[in-house]
Amino acid sequence: MAVKLVIVESPAKAKTLSKILGSGYVIKASMGHVRDLPEDKLGISVDKDFEPEYRTLPARRSLIKEIKELANSASAVYLATDPDREGEAISWHLIKAANLQKDGIPLRRVSFHEITKEAVEQAFKNPHPVDMKLVDAQQARRILDRLVGYKLSPLLWRKVLKGLSAGRVQSVAVRLIVDRERERTATRT
């Protein structure tokens, strides 16, 4: 009998789930994200509706290969990443990177907010599709971070300190500080 493949984010969760689900399941940890934007260029086609160019992370290539092999011999694949936008995006990236939407292999998304026998069993009884609204929200955040930070971060490295990042949050915070400092110095003169 073929086993069922379950993919989670962390090794600790994999270990706990294996105790709950038993021997009919193989549990693998994705170790977080498996794909991201390239490090060496912007990776976003601004002219093509801000389409991201994802690449499999080099550190995850062997894991993706292993997941593909396990999925090919599994009776079903369960994506049990965290029930938030990052977890939803990780599930979507796993589907794309490992080509999990193959004919004949059931693909199921399961979510649970606690790792108890009852919560896990309930989640596996009620699978659902990947929530593309959460995936889109994560992608929008990631694209915005890249668009803002990709050009600003090198400026910070040259002017302030190597390794600082300028993302959507940091940029707004810097703007608030600059505005407040301008107000403060304007009242002095």
Secondary structure as UniProt FT lines:
FT   STRAND          4..8
FT   HELIX           11..21
FT   TURN            23..24
FT   STRAND          25..29
FT   STRAND          35..36
FT   STRAND          44..45
FT   HELIX           46..48
FT   TURN            49..50
FT   STRAND          51..52
FT   STRAND          55..56
FT   HELIX           58..60
FT   HELIX           61..72
FT   STRAND          76..79
FT   HELIX           85..97
FT   TURN            98..99
FT   TURN            103..104
FT   STRAND          107..109
FT   HELIX           117..125
FT   HELIX           132..159
FT   TURN            162..163
FT   HELIX           168..188
//
